[in-house]
Amino acid sequence: MRGILQRPAGRTTLAVFFALLFSLSAWGAGKESFTGQVSDAMCGRKHMEDPAVDCTRSCVQHGSKYSLIVGDKVFTLDTSDKAALATLDQQAGKNVTVKGTLNGDTLEVSSVVAAK
């Protein structure tokens, strides 16, 4: 009777291994890469000033965050990294590739590079 009620030790170890492997793969799955146009979170796709580049920079100077327009979606970019912010400023109105962790409509930025 004892053999029926207990699992062999190998199966338990294997189950724990796969559970750990699954949780680690889910943890790393949040890192993504998006390519789109740099804008600001307040205006998104429809700028209040012309040209859009100046509007983006003005809105960011007044407290708005940068955003990334990808197709129909507008992602707010969250970063305090000075190099990333400088790249976003230089590339305002242009296409960039942003890598980071997506949390709803906010992309926590790990890197920004000009798109080719």
N, C-alpha and C positions, 0 to 999 in steps of 0.2 A: 504494500500500500504506500509506503514511503516514496518509492520511485515514481509513482504516478503523480503525487502531489508536488514534488519538487522539480524545478527546471534544472537541467544540466548547467553547470557553471559557464560553459562556453557560450550558450545562447544568451544568457544574461549579459555577459561581457560584450557580445556582438550587438545586442540591442542598445546598450549604453553607448557604444561606439557610434552607431548610426544616428542616434539621437543627438549626440555631440556634433557629428559631422553636419547634420541638417541645420542645427542652430548656428554653426559657424558660417555655412553657406548663405543662410538668410541674413546674417549680420553683414556680410560683405556685399549683399545684393543691393544695398542702398546707394552705393557709389555708381553714378551714372555720368554720361557725357551728352551735352546738348549743344547744338549749333544754331545760332539765331542772331537777331539784330539787337544791339544794345539800346535800351530806352530807359525811362524812369518809371517807377511804380505808380506815381500819381497820374501821369498822362497815358502810360501804356502805349497803345497804337495811335491814339488821337491827341496830337500835341496842341497846346493852346497858343504857342508862339511859333514863329517861322524864322529861320529853319529849325527843323527837328533837333539837330545837334545842339544848337544854342539853348533850346527849350530843355533838353535833357540835362545839360550841365547846370542851368539855372535852377531847375527843380531839385537836383541833388544838392546844390549849395544851400538851398532853403529847407533841407531836411528829408527830402524823399530819398528812397533807396533806388539803386539801379535795378533795372528789370531786363529780362531777356524774352524777346518775342520769337516764339517757335511755332510756325503755322498759325493756328487759331488760338494758341495758348500764350498767356503772359505769366512768366515766373518772376517773382520778386527774388533778387539776389541778396543774400545775407553774407557779408564778410567784413572783417575789420583789418584784413591784410592790406598793407599799404601798397605793395606791388600789384595786387589784383585790382585795387581801386584805381591806381594810376593807369593800368591797362584799360580798364573800363572807361575812364575819362578820355584817353587817347582814341579809343575805338567807338565812342558815342556815335550812334547812327549807322555803324558798320557791323559786319558779321564777325562773331567770335565763337570759339568753342569753350564752353564752361564745363568743368568737371566738378562734381560734388555730390552731396547727399540730398535727395529730394524728400521734403517733408510737406505734404499737401501741395500748395502752390508756391512754396518757398524753397529755393535751392541754396543750401549751405555750401558756399564756394570753397573748393580746395585749390583750383587753378583756373586761369583765364589766358587764352592765347588767341591772337588774330586768326580768323579762319582763312584758309587758302582757297 
